[in-house]
Amino acid sequence: YGSFVTVINGEVNRQDKKGNIVNHPINLVEMSGEEFALRIADNRSVSLADMGTGATNLLRNGNRKVLFIIIDPTKPRVKVDYRVPRKDANGDVIGYDIRTKYVSQLDIMNKFVGLFNQPENADIMQRVDAIHFVVTKADTLGETDSERLSRAKELLLDIYKGPVETLKNFCRQTKRINYSTDYKPHVFTFSLGRFYIGDVFDFNKADTIKIVDTIGIIAYGKTEKSWWQSLKDKLN
């Protein structure tokens, strides 16, 4: 919470048009948004460095990047819990009280998308190849895939139209980010599956596969060496 970044090392394996297996080494990075949201709630300035400890180093490394902006359709406001130190008569900290603030997702997205065009983030954005949206809890949007996607697009074009247009204009200016999609971000819906009482659910991998396939298409890959290439490498 707030002070760390979660990183999972993985690999996406895909088959190209020639039948060769292409391996895409990837790092899945989940950046904590609590500190970022809290700074917005306190009307403080925000930067990409406020996304969590270590986030800036990860963003500035030499790897190519794909950013996914996550939206929860069930919560227009994000709940942020934070600790306030409790002090005794001498001013010594004797404990902490939990306080709560709420920040609208629209404010968060406006601030976040606005950072992409800041000069201090230019070197980071040079390594970003695509930026897309993921609308989570898609099971709340409808029964069929088409209904869920339609409602997710309505959500973005209605409530979040401002930051979406800002993002599209930024991508056009770069002449590189989201190039393969005419500089427009894709919208993905995501759900773990069908939920029942008690948070029990049947996992459905369909939404996961769509996002993984997109990462594989965008990410740079390494093709398995042929037996002839392997032999030449050994001889050399």
N, C-alpha and C positions, 0 to 999 in steps of 0.2 A: 504493500500500500504506500503510494506516494514517493517512496524513496528507493525504488529499485526498478530494473527493467528485466523482463523475462525473455530469455533467448533459448530457442530449441533448434539444434542442428538437424538437418534432414536432407533428403534427396528425392527429387522427382524424376522418375524414369518414364520416358516416352519413346514411341517408335516413329521414326521419320518416314517420309514417303518412299524411301528406298528400302525400308525394312530394318534399318540400323537402329539399335537401341541408343538413345541419347540420354545421358545422365546430367541432371541439373542440380549441383550442390547448392543448398539454400540455407539461410538462417531465418527462422520465423521469430520475429521480435514483437513482443507485446509491450507497448509503452504505457506506463501508468498515467492516467489522465487526471487523477485527483488533485495533485499539486497545481496543474495547469488550470483546472476549473476553480480551485480555491483562489488563485491569484486574480482570476477574472471576477469572482464574487467580491473580492476586496478592492476592486478597481485599480489593481496594480498592473504595471506593464508586464507583458508576457513575451516569451521567446521560445524557440525550439528547445533551448536548454532547460526549460521548465517542465519538460515532459517526463522527468525522472532522472535519478542519478545514473550517469553513464550513457544517457541517451545521446548527448552531443557527440561523444567519441564514436558511438555506433553510426550515427548519421554522417559523420565526417570521414569514415573509413573509405577505402577505395572500392568497395563492392558496389555493384549496380543495385538499384533499389526499386521496389514497387510498393507504393503506399496504399493502404486500404483504410478509408475513413468509416468507422463503425457508427451506426445510428440505431438507437433503440426506439421503435415506433410506439411503445407503450408508455414511455416516460418523456414528456416534453421538457421536464426539468431533471437535472442530475443531482442526486443527493450526495453531499460531500460532508463526511464526518472528520473533525479535526480535534486535536488535543490542545487544551489551554492549561498551562501550569498553575497549580494552586500553591500559594506561598504562605508561610507563617508570619508572625509579627516581625521576625528578623529579616524577612525577604528571602528565606531559603525555600526551595521547591520541596513540598511535602507530598505532592501527588498531582494528578491531572484530571481535569473534567472534560467530558466529551461534549462538543458543540456541533451543531448541524447547520449547514447552509445549503441553499438550492440555487442552481445555475441553469439557465435555459440552454438546451442543446443548440439552439439557433445562435446564441451569443458565443458559445464555444466554437462552433463551426466557422462563424464569421471571423473570429480572432485567429483561428488556426489557418484557414485558407489565406487570410491576409498576410501571414508570415512568409508564404512562399515567394512573394515578390520583393521581400526586403533585401537590400544589398548584402547584409551580413550573412544571409543564408544562400547566396548565389553559388558558392562552392558545393554546398550540400545538394541543391536542386540540380546541379550539373550531373549528378550521379543517379537522378531519379528518371526512370524510363516510362512509368505509368502511375496514374493516381485514379483509384476507383472507389465506389461506395459499396458497403455491405450493410443491408438492412437486416438486423437480427430478429429473432423471435417471429420468424415468418409464418409460423403456425397460427398466429393471431390475425393474419391478414387475409386468410381464406383457405379453402380446401385444396384447390388445384394450383399447379405451378404458374399458369398463366394469370390466374386471379391474384396470386401473391405478388407477382412481378408488376402487374398493372397498378395495384394499390401502392406498392413501393415507389414506383415512378411518380404517381400522383402526390405522394408525401413529399418527395424531393422538389417537384415543380410547384407545389403549393406552399408548404411551410418553409422550405429551405431553398427557394428559387434564387435568392440573392447570392449566397455563397456558391451555389452551383454555377451561376453565370460568371461570377468572379473567377472560379476555377477554370472554366472553359476559355475565358479570355486570356488567362495566364498561360494556359497550355498552348494556345495559338501563338502567343508572343514568343514562346520558347522555340517554336517550329520543330519540336522534338518530343516533348512529353505527350503521350497519348496519340502519337503520330498515326499509328495503325488503326485508330478508331476515329479519325478525322478530328482529333483533339478533344473529343467528347469522352467524359468518364462513363464507364460501364456501371450498371446497377445490378448487384447480386442480392438475392434473398438467401437467408441462411436460417435453418432450423435443425436442431439435433434429431428431430423425428416427431412422433406422436406422443403427446404427454397425457398422463392419467393422474388421478388423485394421489397426492403424496409425492409429487415430483418424480414419479416413475415414468419412464419413457421407452419406446421402441426406437432404437437408433436407426436413422436412415442416412446413408452416406451420399445421397444424390447431390445435395447442395455443396458438400465438402469437395466432391470430385470436380464440380464446375470451377470452383475457385482454384483448386490445385492444378487443373488443366490450364487455366489462364496464366498462372505463375510459370508453368512449364513452357508455354508459348512465348512469353515475354523474356524469361530468364535465359541467359547464355548457357549453352550445354556443352558437354564433352562426349563425343561419339566414341563408342568402344572401338579399339584398334582391331584391324583385320589381322589375320595370322601372318600375312606378308609384312605388314608394318611392324608387328611385334618381332618378327625375325630380323628385319633390318635394324631395329633398335638394339637388339642383342649383338648383332655383328659390329655395330658402331661402338 
